[in-house]
Each structure stands twice: as C-alpha cells, then as structure tokens.
C-alpha cells in the first residue's frame, strides 16, 4: 500500500478554516486506499500559532497525524508592518523573512520531510500561503502534489511563490476560476493538473424546525464560518444594519462561527458562536438565504453545503470563484454595493416562484459536480500518475 503524506499548517476536529476542513475530508477518505499520514503543526490558532496539541503521532478520526511544535509564536503587529513594507517596496529577501514569520515556524517538520522523504510515495501540500508548504515542497518536488487554494490577494503576487507554483509533480485545483488565474499568473499550464474540488455531504434529514425552536428564530439569513475582517464581515454587518433601517421586517441575521472581529450589538444580529454539525446543517436548512461577503475564496465549502440543502446564496460579486458557482448553477445572486445587496435580499424574499426554482437548481448543481466517489477517483488518478516515470497528462 502506498504511503501518502498530507502536509498542512493546522489539523484537527476543532480546527476551523476551509483549507483545514478540506484537508481532513480528503485525508479521512484516502485512508481506504492508502497509508495516510498528516504532517502538521501543534497549533490550533492560525493568528499566533501557539502550540496547543502535543507533539508526536496521534489518531484523529482514523487518520494518523504527526505534529511538530512551532518554535515561536507570531507577533501580529510586527508581521503586519512587514507585510505593508513588502507591499510598498518589497524584496525577495524580505519575502523570505515574511514566510518564516507567516508560519507556522516548524523547522523540525521540514527536517522530517527532508530526512524521511523516502518513506513516502507522495506528498500532498495544501495551501500555498504558509511556511509548511514553501519550505517543505522544495524538499520533495519530484513526488509533490500541490493543492494551492489560490485566490486573488496581495500575497499571491510575492515573487517567492514563483518557484513554488512551478515545482510540483502535479497540481489539484478546486475550481475552473482558480486554475485559469493560476495559469495566467505563473505560466505553469505545462504541469499536469486537474480540477477536482471536493464532495459535499450534509445531514440526510436536517431538522430546521428544531433549530428555529432551539434558538427562538423565524425567518433569517445566515453566515457560517470565521467571523473576521479578512472575510469582509464588518461590511456585511453595516449592510444588514442599513437594510433593517430601510426595510423594517422581522428578518434576522444569524452567525455561526468563531469570532475574530467585533460583532455590532443589534437586536436582529444573532451570533451563536461555534456550533456542532447537527446545529450547523439544521441552521443552514432553515435559512431563507445564505450570505457570503468574502472576496477571497478558492471554493467556499459552506456556500456549497448551503446549496446542497436547497438554500439559495447571496454573495459578494468581487469574489470570482463564488460568483462562478452562482452563474453555473443559476442558484444565487451577487452584489457589488449596498443597494445591490438590498435588491438581492428583497427579490429572493418576495418571489416565491423564482426562489423555488433556484432552490432546486442548488441541489442539482451539487449532485452533478460535488460527489465524493468522483472526487476520490480523480485524487487516486493523480496519486498514481505521480508514481509513474512519464509525467504525462492527468486524466
């Protein structure tokens, strides 16, 4: 049985974040076909990288996880200053420092990859942005599969990433938009690649009425995920508050997720914090609409989960990937300013016939494009290709 290493910055059942959740979903399913081991840090928090888990090997939901301690935490203030300096007038030398400061700074993880690389047939590196990928992939280029989770943000233009995007044996993209953007920016279309995405699974029979009864809710729109400035949440809060001023309805705004940004005190904004999977899916199924304000998404699992439950989405039109979901599915609307946001909400809450069509379109889109059997078969194709001498086209 081939041995696969999945290298990712954080890993665990309690870890929130799209790339980290994706890593766990893939790792758990690949264990049916390969000897899988995750190589990661001991961090739970992606801001400070403070060590939370114990070093060494443990089992996480049937997956072997080998953790390495971060040798230092991150000074967020100093890191922000360094980032601003590079954006204004950066150098490759400064970018090298930035990668180490970005973290999680785990030199022992990189040493392990270098000294034990012959023990693994394939290394899968998830997310381009972190120390673990930049410092680790160069040690095992000939057997590296890269899942960059790219979106158009400031860091992707740092020159230090040029080599990383032209290093791996193969690349897995999550969407057509991500592939097109990456090929345009890095001129790396000669590297074998495939658009794979992930499978979407939700509760077979969600109980939205139980969720509404539990939290005293009636009609609401929903946001699920990290409540953070990087997700553009403050703008969404302002939009919703303005909406309520102009549209005095009973509509509520429910948030589910860990708070990294201040949530305004408003009687119609309800933050539930981190919830379990049952509440999450029941809450999604009960929502009138799912709203995604983020500009920087490479896939957005929560948008796809909502669509799987037949809930139309309203998304930020500046995010090309999630906008692509809307256009390809005919199951969502997008906005570029407050007035378009207001128009989207009012249209979908007042046109039951169109809403019903979009709800069915949502489910059809997920069934057609995001089934785990198909996803894992594509993964296995790339893994097997990486063990061939001929670096041919990935099918």
ChimeraX attribute file (.defattr): number of C-alpha atoms within 10 A of each C-alpha:
attribute: neighborCount
match mode: 1-to-1
recipient: residues
	/A:1	8
	/A:2	14
	/A:3	15
	/A:4	21
	/A:5	25
	/A:6	21
	/A:7	26
	/A:8	24
	/A:9	27
	/A:10	26
	/A:11	27
	/A:12	19
	/A:13	10
	/A:14	9
	/A:15	15
	/A:16	19
	/A:17	16
	/A:18	17
	/A:19	22
	/A:20	18
	/A:21	18
	/A:22	15
	/A:23	24
	/A:24	22
	/A:25	15
	/A:26	17
	/A:27	23
	/A:28	15
	/A:29	16
	/A:30	18
	/A:31	16
	/A:32	9
	/A:33	12
	/A:34	16
	/A:35	17
	/A:36	25
	/A:37	22
	/A:38	26
	/A:39	27
	/A:40	24
	/A:41	32
	/A:42	24
	/A:43	25
	/A:44	19
	/A:45	13
	/A:46	17
	/A:47	15
	/A:48	17
	/A:49	24
	/A:50	19
	/A:51	19
	/A:52	13
	/A:53	16
	/A:54	14
	/A:55	16
	/A:56	13
	/A:57	14
	/A:58	16
	/A:59	12
	/A:60	14
	/A:61	12
	/A:62	12
	/A:63	18
	/A:64	19
	/A:65	23
	/A:66	21
	/A:67	23
	/A:68	25
	/A:69	23
	/A:70	24
	/A:71	14
	/A:72	16
	/A:73	18
	/A:74	19
	/A:75	13
	/A:76	13
	/A:77	9
	/A:78	11
	/A:79	15
	/A:80	12
	/A:81	11
	/A:82	18
	/A:83	19
	/A:84	12
	/A:85	13
	/A:86	17
	/A:87	15
	/A:88	8
	/A:89	8
	/A:90	15
	/A:91	13
	/A:92	13
	/A:93	10
	/A:94	15
	/A:95	21
	/A:96	16
	/A:97	12
	/A:98	19
	/A:99	19
	/A:100	19
	/A:101	21
	/A:102	25
	/A:103	23
	/A:104	31
	/A:105	25
	/A:106	22
	/A:107	18
	/A:108	15
	/A:109	21
	/A:110	22
	/A:111	14
	/A:112	13
	/A:113	22
	/A:114	15
	/A:115	10
	/A:116	10
	/A:117	16
	/A:118	10
	/A:119	12
	/A:120	16
	/A:121	18
	/A:122	25
	/A:123	30
	/A:124	25
	/A:125	26
	/A:126	23
	/A:127	21
	/A:128	21
	/A:129	18
	/A:130	20
	/A:131	24
	/A:132	29
	/A:133	23
	/A:134	22
	/A:135	19
	/A:136	23
	/A:137	26
	/A:138	16
	/A:139	16
	/A:140	18
	/A:141	18
	/A:142	17
	/A:143	21
	/A:144	25
	/A:145	26
	/A:146	26
	/A:147	23
	/A:148	23
	/A:149	22
	/A:150	22
	/A:151	20
	/A:152	17
	/A:153	10
	/A:154	9
	/A:155	16
	/A:156	17
	/A:157	13
	/A:158	15
	/A:159	14
	/A:160	19
	/A:161	18
	/A:162	15
	/A:163	12
	/A:164	20
	/A:165	21
	/A:166	17
	/A:167	20
	/A:168	24
	/A:169	23
	/A:170	29
	/A:171	27
	/A:172	24
	/A:173	23
	/A:174	21
	/A:175	21
	/A:176	15
	/A:177	19
	/A:178	23
	/A:179	22
	/A:180	12
	/A:181	14
	/A:182	21
	/A:183	14
	/A:184	11
	/A:185	13
	/A:186	16
	/A:187	13
	/A:188	17
	/A:189	14
	/A:190	11
	/A:191	19
	/A:192	20
	/A:193	21
	/A:194	21
	/A:195	17
	/A:196	21
	/A:197	26
	/A:198	23
	/A:199	21
	/A:200	19
	/A:201	15
	/A:202	17
	/A:203	15
	/A:204	8
	/A:205	10
	/A:206	19
	/A:207	17
	/A:208	18
	/A:209	14
	/A:210	14
	/A:211	21
	/A:212	18
	/A:213	10
	/A:214	10
	/A:215	11
	/A:216	8
	/A:217	18
	/A:218	15
	/A:219	16
	/A:220	20
	/A:221	22
	/A:222	22
	/A:223	24
	/A:224	24
	/A:225	21
	/A:226	21
	/A:227	22
	/A:228	17
	/A:229	13
	/A:230	14
	/A:231	18
	/A:232	17
	/A:233	21
	/A:234	18
	/A:235	15
	/A:236	19
	/A:237	18
	/A:238	12
	/A:239	17
	/A:240	23
	/A:241	18
	/A:242	14
	/A:243	20
	/A:244	15
	/A:245	10
	/A:246	10
	/A:247	13
	/A:248	8
	/A:249	10
	/A:250	11
	/A:251	19
	/A:252	20
	/A:253	22
	/A:254	21
	/A:255	22
	/A:256	22
	/A:257	18
	/A:258	17
	/A:259	16
	/A:260	13
	/A:261	15
	/A:262	12
	/A:263	16
	/A:264	12
	/A:265	8
	/A:266	10
	/A:267	9
	/A:268	15
	/A:269	19
	/A:270	19
	/A:271	17
	/A:272	14
	/A:273	16
	/A:274	18
	/A:275	14
	/A:276	9
	/A:277	11
	/A:278	14
	/A:279	19
	/A:280	23
	/A:281	25
	/A:282	21
	/A:283	29
	/A:284	31
	/A:285	27
	/A:286	26
	/A:287	27
	/A:288	22
	/A:289	28
	/A:290	25
	/A:291	26
	/A:292	26
	/A:293	23
	/A:294	21
	/A:295	21
	/A:296	20
	/A:297	21
	/A:298	23
	/A:299	25
	/A:300	19
	/A:301	20
	/A:302	20
	/A:303	24
	/A:304	25
	/A:305	24
	/A:306	30
	/A:307	31
	/A:308	26
	/A:309	25
	/A:310	28
	/A:311	28
	/A:312	31
	/A:313	30
	/A:314	25
	/A:315	25
	/A:316	23
	/A:317	22
	/A:318	16
	/A:319	20
	/A:320	19
	/A:321	23
	/A:322	29
	/A:323	22
	/A:324	17
	/A:325	24
	/A:326	25
	/A:327	13
	/A:328	12
	/A:329	18
	/A:330	17
	/A:331	26
	/A:332	28
	/A:333	24
	/A:334	23
	/A:335	19
	/A:336	12
	/A:337	13
	/A:338	16
	/A:339	12
	/A:340	15
	/A:341	23
	/A:342	18
	/A:343	15
	/A:344	19
	/A:345	20
	/A:346	13
	/A:347	14
	/A:348	21
	/A:349	15
	/A:350	10
	/A:351	10
	/A:352	11
	/A:353	10
	/A:354	13
	/A:355	21
	/A:356	16
	/A:357	14
	/A:358	24
	/A:359	23
	/A:360	19
	/A:361	23
	/A:362	27
	/A:363	21
	/A:364	16
	/A:365	20
	/A:366	22
	/A:367	13
	/A:368	8
	/A:369	15
	/A:370	18
	/A:371	15
	/A:372	17
	/A:373	12
	/A:374	14
	/A:375	17
	/A:376	19
	/A:377	13
	/A:378	19
	/A:379	20
	/A:380	14
	/A:381	13
	/A:382	22
	/A:383	24
	/A:384	14
	/A:385	20
	/A:386	24
	/A:387	15
	/A:388	9
	/A:389	7
	/A:390	8
	/A:391	14
	/A:392	13
	/A:393	13
	/A:394	17
	/A:395	10
